[in-house]
């Protein structure tokens, strides 16, 4: 009788552990931030950034608008001071653009964590910033 209880308990524990591993493997990390900056010559730039990770797949997106720079200007997207990519500023009325990276598309997506600072940097310095949460 004791051996059956032990075996049943062992099987139940093993099943729960296996289920827990399967759930953990499919868990998704999703971090976001609103990018904000000060007004420059009447325009207040804004934007957002999102990082997702699930298993071996990852994606990163940053978008900006109302950036007071000439159309065609390239701005850098930085994660904790490391360049992730660039955004080409479009003409009015948007005056912005976006960067999208996906490991499924073969892009090199940096591994990011909570509290990573995302900064958009133009020719004259930082324009927008936010912290992934």
Backbone bond lengths (Angstrom), bond angles and torsions (degrees), N, CA, C in turn:
res aa  C-N    CA-C-N  psi(-1)  N-CA   C-N-CA  omega(-1)  CA-C   N-CA-C  phi
1 X - - - 1.438 - - 1.528 110.50 -
2 X 1.328 116.74 -43.08 1.452 121.30 -179.68 1.523 110.63 -65.06
3 X 1.335 117.86 -37.89 1.454 121.59 -179.98 1.522 111.21 -65.97
4 X 1.327 118.09 -37.07 1.465 121.49 178.72 1.531 110.31 -65.69
5 X 1.330 116.74 -43.53 1.471 120.31 178.85 1.530 110.31 -62.83
6 X 1.330 115.33 -43.49 1.456 120.18 179.66 1.530 109.92 -62.13
7 X 1.335 117.31 -45.93 1.451 122.13 -179.61 1.523 110.61 -63.72
8 X 1.339 117.34 -43.44 1.462 121.58 179.18 1.534 110.14 -63.01
9 X 1.323 116.92 -44.62 1.467 121.09 178.65 1.526 111.06 -62.33
10 X 1.322 115.61 -42.44 1.458 120.56 179.31 1.531 110.59 -62.44
11 X 1.326 117.04 -45.91 1.471 121.71 179.91 1.532 111.05 -63.07
12 X 1.323 116.35 -42.09 1.454 120.57 179.31 1.532 110.30 -64.09
13 X 1.321 117.22 -44.65 1.467 121.21 178.93 1.530 110.94 -63.05
14 X 1.315 117.54 -41.77 1.464 121.65 179.45 1.521 110.62 -64.39
15 X 1.333 116.89 -40.20 1.460 121.05 178.87 1.522 110.46 -64.40
16 X 1.326 116.94 -44.23 1.460 120.65 179.72 1.525 111.11 -65.15
17 X 1.312 117.54 -39.62 1.456 121.50 179.13 1.523 110.41 -65.01
18 X 1.324 117.33 -44.17 1.463 121.87 178.38 1.517 110.40 -62.24
19 X 1.326 118.09 -43.01 1.464 121.76 178.68 1.519 109.99 -63.61
20 X 1.326 116.69 -39.84 1.459 120.61 178.91 1.510 112.02 -63.72
21 X 1.319 117.73 -38.94 1.462 121.71 178.17 1.520 109.49 -66.25
22 X 1.322 118.18 -41.16 1.461 121.32 179.75 1.521 110.35 -64.32
23 X 1.314 117.26 -40.17 1.459 120.44 178.98 1.524 109.91 -67.01
24 X 1.318 117.51 -44.03 1.457 121.15 -179.27 1.524 111.26 -62.72
25 X 1.336 117.10 -37.46 1.457 121.34 -179.36 1.524 110.88 -63.96
26 X 1.336 117.86 -34.04 1.455 122.52 -178.41 1.526 112.61 -92.38
27 X 1.318 118.40 2.08 1.459 121.21 -178.88 1.521 110.17 -64.23
28 X 1.312 115.00 145.48 1.454 120.69 -179.23 1.520 110.05 -114.84
29 X 1.319 115.90 134.46 1.450 122.45 173.17 1.522 106.48 -99.37
30 X 1.317 116.50 125.61 1.462 121.00 -179.55 1.520 108.20 -134.12
31 X 1.335 115.60 118.42 1.456 122.09 -179.16 1.522 108.91 -123.29
32 X 1.332 115.87 141.86 1.470 120.40 -179.32 1.519 110.25 -139.70
33 X 1.316 114.43 159.26 1.457 120.28 170.24 1.516 109.75 -153.56
34 X 1.289 115.02 149.78 1.454 122.29 170.85 1.527 105.43 -90.74
35 X 1.320 116.76 131.79 1.464 120.83 178.71 1.519 108.50 -95.82
36 X 1.311 116.94 129.72 1.457 121.07 -177.94 1.515 110.33 -134.70
37 X 1.320 114.55 154.47 1.456 120.79 177.68 1.514 109.43 -156.78
38 X 1.296 116.36 174.95 1.459 121.49 -178.87 1.517 112.11 -82.87
39 X 1.324 115.26 157.86 1.464 121.60 178.68 1.524 110.00 -65.64
40 X 1.325 115.06 139.16 1.461 121.73 177.49 1.521 107.69 -130.00
41 X 1.322 116.97 115.16 1.470 123.09 178.92 1.523 112.43 50.16
42 X 1.323 115.89 48.31 1.462 120.16 174.41 1.519 115.61 87.56
43 X 1.312 119.34 -9.14 1.466 121.83 177.89 1.524 109.76 -110.22
44 X 1.316 115.81 138.21 1.466 120.52 175.48 1.523 107.89 -109.27
45 X 1.331 117.56 105.19 1.457 120.04 -178.87 1.528 110.97 -66.99
46 X 1.329 115.33 149.73 1.465 120.82 177.22 1.515 108.47 -148.84
47 X 1.324 114.69 170.48 1.452 118.87 179.43 1.504 111.62 173.83
48 X 1.301 115.54 -169.18 1.450 121.11 -179.80 1.514 110.12 -158.17
49 X 1.319 114.81 164.89 1.449 120.73 179.28 1.521 108.80 -145.71
50 X 1.334 115.71 146.59 1.468 120.49 179.72 1.524 109.10 -142.94
51 X 1.321 115.41 139.31 1.460 122.54 175.77 1.521 107.53 -125.16
52 X 1.335 116.35 133.93 1.464 121.79 176.95 1.513 109.52 -131.27
53 X 1.328 114.34 142.28 1.468 120.54 178.40 1.519 107.77 -142.95
54 X 1.322 115.64 128.87 1.465 121.33 177.14 1.515 107.54 -144.97
55 X 1.329 115.65 111.51 1.464 119.61 -176.70 1.514 109.67 61.85
56 X 1.321 117.17 -125.63 1.464 121.04 -179.94 1.533 112.32 -92.86
57 X 1.332 117.34 2.19 1.464 121.51 -179.59 1.525 110.56 -97.38
58 X 1.326 114.76 141.49 1.462 120.05 177.92 1.525 109.31 -145.95
59 X 1.328 115.21 151.33 1.461 120.16 175.05 1.524 109.04 -145.37
60 X 1.320 114.86 153.16 1.452 121.87 179.70 1.513 107.85 -141.76
61 X 1.321 115.83 137.87 1.456 120.88 179.81 1.520 108.72 -139.35
62 X 1.326 116.27 138.10 1.461 122.50 172.99 1.520 106.82 -137.53
63 X 1.326 116.49 135.42 1.462 120.33 178.32 1.517 109.65 -137.99
64 X 1.333 115.20 146.72 1.456 121.70 -178.97 1.519 109.67 -136.81
65 X 1.336 115.16 156.24 1.461 120.59 173.31 1.523 109.26 -151.76
66 X 1.313 114.46 164.53 1.470 122.67 -178.55 1.526 112.73 57.93
67 X 1.333 115.28 37.91 1.463 120.95 176.84 1.528 107.17 -87.54
68 X 1.305 117.69 123.89 1.456 122.23 -175.84 1.532 111.29 -84.59
69 X 1.340 114.24 67.62 1.459 121.94 176.40 1.527 107.70 -134.27
70 X 1.312 118.30 154.12 1.463 120.41 178.67 1.533 111.88 -61.37
71 X 1.328 115.25 146.50 1.464 120.66 176.20 1.529 109.02 -55.67
72 X 1.314 115.64 138.09 1.462 121.35 -179.97 1.516 113.82 95.40
73 X 1.346 116.67 -12.08 1.461 119.77 177.97 1.525 109.35 -66.40
74 X 1.315 116.80 136.12 1.458 122.33 177.16 1.530 109.00 -94.82
75 X 1.335 116.12 131.09 1.466 121.53 174.31 1.527 107.46 -116.89
76 X 1.314 115.97 149.60 1.466 121.54 -178.23 1.518 110.40 -95.01
77 X 1.325 115.51 142.13 1.463 122.45 173.56 1.524 105.95 -103.96
78 X 1.328 114.94 121.99 1.460 121.15 -175.67 1.528 110.32 -117.51
79 X 1.331 116.39 143.00 1.464 122.80 174.00 1.524 106.62 -122.33
80 X 1.319 116.29 111.95 1.472 121.96 -175.26 1.527 112.15 50.48
81 X 1.331 115.93 40.89 1.464 121.08 176.51 1.511 115.49 85.35
82 X 1.347 118.04 -3.55 1.467 122.11 178.84 1.522 109.89 -102.61
83 X 1.316 116.33 130.56 1.461 120.73 -178.78 1.528 111.02 -67.77
84 X 1.340 114.60 126.77 1.466 122.05 179.77 1.521 110.09 -100.71
85 X 1.333 116.39 -33.26 1.456 121.29 -177.90 1.506 110.45 174.85
86 X 1.348 115.26 -167.47 1.464 121.03 -178.75 1.518 110.78 -133.90
87 X 1.318 114.46 155.48 1.463 122.64 174.47 1.517 107.67 -123.64
88 X 1.323 116.83 133.63 1.465 121.98 176.10 1.526 107.64 -94.49
89 X 1.328 116.62 121.02 1.460 121.68 -177.29 1.528 109.57 -71.92
90 X 1.333 115.06 130.16 1.465 121.57 179.66 1.529 110.44 -87.88
91 X 1.315 115.33 171.65 1.461 121.37 179.08 1.528 110.90 -74.51
92 X 1.347 115.29 166.79 1.466 121.40 175.36 1.528 107.72 -59.44
93 X 1.293 120.54 147.89 1.454 126.77 13.74 1.542 113.76 -89.95
94 X 1.316 119.42 -13.16 1.469 120.59 -176.21 1.522 111.21 -71.51
95 X 1.336 117.00 -49.69 1.468 122.46 -177.31 1.526 111.48 51.54
96 X 1.315 115.20 48.95 1.460 119.58 -178.04 1.510 111.37 -161.50
97 X 1.314 115.06 -157.75 1.450 121.48 179.37 1.511 109.97 172.21
98 X 1.345 115.90 -173.07 1.460 118.91 -179.15 1.518 111.54 -146.71
99 X 1.308 112.95 157.49 1.463 122.88 174.64 1.519 106.05 -120.39
100 X 1.323 117.32 127.29 1.462 121.80 176.10 1.522 108.46 -128.14
101 X 1.317 115.47 124.12 1.458 121.98 176.90 1.518 108.80 -121.71
102 X 1.325 116.79 136.53 1.459 121.74 178.67 1.522 109.85 -141.97
103 X 1.319 115.83 129.33 1.466 119.26 178.07 1.529 110.67 -64.81
104 X 1.333 117.20 -26.60 1.469 120.20 177.89 1.524 111.72 -66.87
105 X 1.330 116.67 -24.68 1.462 121.28 178.01 1.518 112.12 -93.45
106 X 1.347 116.24 4.22 1.455 120.57 -179.89 1.518 114.10 87.96
107 X 1.350 116.80 5.23 1.465 119.90 179.07 1.526 110.59 -74.38
108 X 1.316 115.65 151.08 1.458 121.54 174.69 1.526 107.14 -85.60
109 X 1.330 116.11 107.77 1.462 122.12 -179.00 1.524 107.68 -104.08
110 X 1.334 116.80 123.28 1.469 118.24 -179.86 1.527 110.23 -68.33
111 X 1.304 117.19 150.11 1.463 122.02 175.92 1.526 107.36 -83.34
112 X 1.331 116.52 113.30 1.457 121.14 -176.39 1.521 110.87 -111.97
113 X 1.296 115.94 157.38 1.467 123.41 -179.06 1.518 109.42 -129.07
114 X 1.334 116.19 169.44 1.458 120.92 174.41 1.528 108.56 -58.65
115 X 1.307 115.43 147.58 1.473 124.51 -179.72 1.525 113.86 75.50
116 X 1.334 118.02 12.46 1.456 121.43 172.57 1.528 108.05 -73.86
117 X 1.326 117.13 130.61 1.459 121.68 178.06 1.522 109.61 -87.88
118 X 1.331 115.72 124.78 1.463 122.52 175.86 1.528 106.97 -102.81
119 X 1.328 116.77 127.13 1.459 121.61 -178.74 1.524 109.30 -130.05
120 X 1.333 115.91 137.21 1.458 122.11 172.98 1.523 106.24 -102.29
121 X 1.336 115.82 121.85 1.452 121.27 -174.23 1.525 110.04 -118.22
122 X 1.334 115.19 125.85 1.458 121.75 177.52 1.515 110.69 -101.51
123 X 1.331 116.72 -172.01 1.464 120.75 -178.77 1.537 113.86 -59.85
124 X 1.334 116.42 -26.69 1.471 120.00 -177.70 1.520 113.25 -107.87
125 X 1.328 118.49 16.18 1.460 121.43 178.08 1.520 113.23 116.79
126 X 1.329 114.92 -167.77 1.464 121.42 -176.43 1.518 112.12 -63.41
127 X 1.343 116.09 137.65 1.464 122.67 179.40 1.527 109.80 -110.07
128 X 1.326 116.00 -44.84 1.467 123.27 -176.89 1.512 109.10 -139.07
129 X 1.326 115.42 155.30 1.470 119.79 175.32 1.521 110.24 -156.93
130 X 1.336 114.59 157.26 1.462 122.04 176.66 1.524 108.57 -165.97
131 X 1.328 115.62 165.35 1.460 121.69 -178.48 1.525 108.97 -117.73
132 X 1.334 116.86 124.73 1.465 121.35 179.22 1.525 110.83 -64.02
133 X 1.308 115.62 132.95 1.476 122.46 177.52 1.510 108.33 -133.71
